[in-house]
Structures are given as structure tokens and as C-alpha cells.
Amino acid sequence: MDQDVLKANLTGLERKLVVLINEHKKLKDQITALEGENSQLRQSLHTRDEQLDNFKNQIKITKIVDYISPEDESVSELKKKVDDYIREIDKCIAHLGR
């Protein structure tokens, strides 16, 4: 009888071990997937932060242009040049973002 009890205990332990091993593998896979998602989200956040900084710079430049007195013709040219520069910078940023 002692052997039967030992075999039953051993079989029960083996089943529990298989369950634990499977659970461990599932959790490792889940961790890997979550780490990948975390990495993607961090990259996305970094990209959004860069875009936000660019928008803030555009707003600052636009405010500077708006404060210039529109009475002088050269000011009008200056505004146009600044707008052209902003567009060119936007193109460069978009190109670098690819």
C-alpha cells in the first residue's frame, strides 16, 4: 500500500509540475508580448513628443511673424519668407520621420 500511495503522490506531483510549466511558459509569452507593446508605445510617445515640440516652435514663429508691423512692405516679404521656411522645415521633419 505504501507503494500505491507513493505512486499516486508522484503522479499528482507530475501533473502539478506540468501545469506549472505550462503556466510559466504562457506567462513568459505574455511578458514578451507586453514588452513588445511597451516598446512600440514608448516609440509612439517619443514621436508624439517630437511633433508637439515642432508645433510649439511653429506657434512661436507664427507669433513672432504676427507681431511684426504690417505697414512696411519688407515686413510682408519677411512674413512670406518665414512662412516658406516653416514649410521647408516641415518637409524636412516629415522626411526625417520616415
N, C-alpha and C positions, 0 to 999 in steps of 0.2 A: 503494500500500500504506500509506503513511503516513496517508492519509485514513481508510482502513478501521480502522486501529489506533486513531486518534483517536476515530472514531465508536464503536468498541467500548468504549474507555475512558470516553467520555462517557455511554454507555448504562449502563455499570456504575456510574458515579458517580451517575447519576439514580436507579437502583434503590436504591442505598445511602442516598441522601438521602430517598427516600420511606419506606424502612424506619425511618430515624432520626426522621423527622417523626411517623410513626405511633407509634413507641415513646415519643416525647416527649409526645404527646397522651395516650396511655394512662397515663403516669406522672403527668401533671398531673391527670387524672381521679382517679387513685388518691390523690394528695395531698389533693385536695378532699374525697374521701370520708373519709379518715383524719382530716382536720381537723374535719369534722363529728362524727365519732365521738368524737374527743378532747374536743370541746366538750360533748357530751352526758355523757361520763364525768365531766368536771370538775363539771358541774352536779349530777350524781348524787352525787358525793363530797361536794360542799358541802351538799346536803340531808341526807346521812347524818351529816355532822359536826354539823349543827344538831340533828338528832334525838338524837345521842349526848349533846350538851350538855344537852338537855332532860331526858333520862333521868338524867343525873348530878345535875341540880338536883332532880328528883323524889326521888332516893335521899337527897340531903342533907335535904330537907324531911321525908321519912319517918323518917330517923334522929332528927331533932330532935323529931318528934312521939313517937317511941318512947321517948325519954329522959325525957319528962315523966312525973312520978309519977302513976299511975292512981288514987291514993287520993282525990283531990279530984274532986267532981262537975263543977266548972268545967273541969277538965282534959279530961274526957270531951267536953264541949261544944267545947272548943278543938280537940281532935283531929278532931272531926266537921267543924268549920268549915274547918280546914286541908285536910282531905280534899276538901271541897266546892270550896275554892279551887283545889286541884290539878286537879280535874276540869274546872273552868271554864277554867283556863289551858290545859289540854289541848285543849279545844274551840276556844279562840281560836287556838291554834297550828295546829290542823288546818284551821281556816277560812283562816288566812293562807297556809297551804301550798298552797291550791288555786289 
